[in-house]
């Protein structure tokens, strides 16, 4: 089988940040890397925090004026970050701004997590708002000075 693009990136060189992972037709996939891959200390996103981030990030992004161009927001199976897929009518600078705003929204969020009722979610008991807010705070800090020029993986 053909090796997929995300397995071709040298994970030993990925740092926390936001990267252009791939462009497929009119869809751009961003890699929002929140944790260092293969961290020797085992520092990964907890399932509860990751689940809550997913609900809040998707809710925020799909409530912006760009909602019709948001394709997907979802966690990486390795628990080191999220994928953010948008139509290419959203430029890289705007995608970065949406992500920065979304994580600021998460770190300041109080109240009921959207979509967290039993009838709305397949794992409604596994949420961690406190953990999500902590992770979001870290993302806001390392993305605050991020630019489009930094969105390319180091080879």
C-alpha positions as CSV (number, residue, x, y, z in Angstrom):
1,X,0.0,0.0,0.0
2,X,1.0,3.6,-0.5
3,X,2.3,5.4,2.6
4,X,-0.1,8.1,3.7
5,X,1.2,11.7,4.0
6,X,0.8,12.1,7.8
7,X,3.1,9.1,8.3
8,X,5.7,10.7,6.0
9,X,6.3,13.6,8.4
10,X,9.3,13.2,10.7
11,X,7.6,13.1,14.1
12,X,11.0,13.5,15.8
13,X,11.1,17.0,14.4
14,X,7.5,18.2,15.1
15,X,7.1,20.8,17.8
16,X,4.0,22.2,19.2
17,X,2.3,24.6,16.7
18,X,-0.1,24.7,13.8
19,X,1.0,23.2,10.5
20,X,-0.4,22.8,7.0
21,X,-0.6,19.0,6.9
22,X,-2.0,18.6,3.4
23,X,-4.2,20.1,0.7
24,X,-6.6,17.9,-1.2
25,X,-8.6,19.7,-3.9
26,X,-10.4,22.4,-2.0
27,X,-9.8,21.0,1.5
28,X,-6.9,22.1,3.7
29,X,-5.9,20.0,6.6
30,X,-4.2,21.7,9.5
31,X,-2.2,19.8,12.2
32,X,-2.7,21.5,15.5
33,X,0.1,19.9,17.5
34,X,-0.5,20.4,21.2
35,X,2.0,17.8,22.6
36,X,5.4,16.6,21.4
37,X,5.2,13.3,19.6
38,X,6.7,10.3,21.4
39,X,7.4,12.4,24.5
40,X,9.6,10.4,26.9
41,X,7.6,11.8,29.9
42,X,4.4,10.4,28.4
43,X,2.7,13.8,28.2
44,X,-0.3,13.3,26.0
45,X,-3.8,14.7,26.0
46,X,-6.1,12.8,28.4
47,X,-9.2,11.3,26.8
48,X,-11.6,13.5,28.9
49,X,-9.8,16.8,28.1
50,X,-9.5,15.8,24.4
51,X,-13.2,14.9,24.2
52,X,-14.2,18.2,25.8
53,X,-11.8,20.2,23.5
54,X,-13.4,18.4,20.5
55,X,-16.9,19.5,21.6
56,X,-15.9,23.1,22.3
57,X,-13.6,23.6,19.4
58,X,-16.2,22.2,16.9
59,X,-18.9,24.3,18.5
60,X,-16.9,27.5,18.3
61,X,-15.6,26.9,14.7
62,X,-19.1,26.0,13.4
63,X,-20.5,29.2,15.0
64,X,-18.2,31.6,13.2
65,X,-19.0,33.3,10.0
66,X,-16.9,30.6,8.3
67,X,-19.1,27.8,9.5
68,X,-20.1,26.7,5.9
69,X,-16.3,26.2,5.2
70,X,-15.5,24.2,8.3
71,X,-15.3,20.5,7.2
72,X,-14.1,18.8,10.4
73,X,-12.5,19.2,13.8
74,X,-11.2,16.1,15.5
75,X,-8.5,14.6,17.7
76,X,-5.5,12.7,16.5
77,X,-5.5,9.1,17.6
78,X,-2.0,9.5,19.1
79,X,-3.5,12.1,21.5
80,X,-0.9,14.8,20.5
81,X,-3.3,17.3,18.9
82,X,-6.2,17.9,16.5
83,X,-6.9,18.1,12.9
84,X,-8.8,21.1,11.5
85,X,-10.1,20.7,8.0
86,X,-11.5,23.7,6.1
87,X,-12.3,24.7,2.5
88,X,-9.6,26.6,0.8
89,X,-11.7,29.8,0.7
90,X,-10.4,30.2,4.2
91,X,-6.8,31.4,3.9
92,X,-4.1,30.2,6.3
93,X,-4.1,33.4,8.3
94,X,-7.8,33.2,8.9
95,X,-7.6,29.5,9.8
96,X,-4.9,30.4,12.4
97,X,-7.1,33.1,13.8
98,X,-10.1,30.8,14.1
99,X,-7.9,28.3,16.0
100,X,-6.4,30.9,18.3
101,X,-9.9,32.2,19.0
102,X,-11.3,28.7,19.5
103,X,-8.7,27.8,22.1
104,X,-9.2,31.2,23.9
105,X,-12.9,30.3,24.0
106,X,-12.1,26.9,25.5
107,X,-9.8,28.2,28.1
108,X,-12.4,30.8,29.3
109,X,-15.4,28.5,28.9
110,X,-17.8,28.0,31.9
111,X,-21.1,26.2,31.8
112,X,-22.5,23.1,30.2
113,X,-20.4,21.5,27.5
114,X,-22.3,21.6,24.3
115,X,-23.5,18.2,23.1
116,X,-22.6,16.5,26.3
117,X,-26.0,15.0,27.2
118,X,-26.6,11.3,27.0
119,X,-28.8,11.7,23.9
120,X,-26.2,13.9,22.2
121,X,-22.9,12.1,22.7
122,X,-21.7,8.5,22.5
123,X,-19.5,8.9,25.5
124,X,-21.2,11.6,27.5
125,X,-19.6,10.7,30.8
126,X,-16.0,11.2,29.7
127,X,-15.5,14.9,29.7
128,X,-12.9,17.0,31.6
129,X,-13.5,20.7,31.4
130,X,-10.8,21.6,33.8
131,X,-8.3,19.6,31.8
132,X,-9.5,21.0,28.5
133,X,-9.1,24.6,29.9
134,X,-5.6,23.8,31.0
135,X,-4.6,22.4,27.6
136,X,-6.3,25.3,25.8
137,X,-4.4,27.8,27.9
138,X,-1.1,26.3,26.8
139,X,-2.2,26.3,23.1
140,X,-3.1,30.0,23.4
141,X,0.3,30.8,24.7
142,X,2.4,29.0,22.1
143,X,0.1,30.1,19.2
144,X,-0.1,33.7,20.2
145,X,2.9,34.7,18.0
146,X,2.4,31.9,15.4
147,X,2.4,33.0,11.7
148,X,1.7,31.5,8.4
149,X,5.4,31.3,7.7
150,X,5.8,28.8,10.7
151,X,3.1,26.5,9.3
152,X,5.5,24.3,7.3
153,X,6.9,21.1,8.8
154,X,10.6,21.0,9.5
155,X,12.1,18.3,7.3
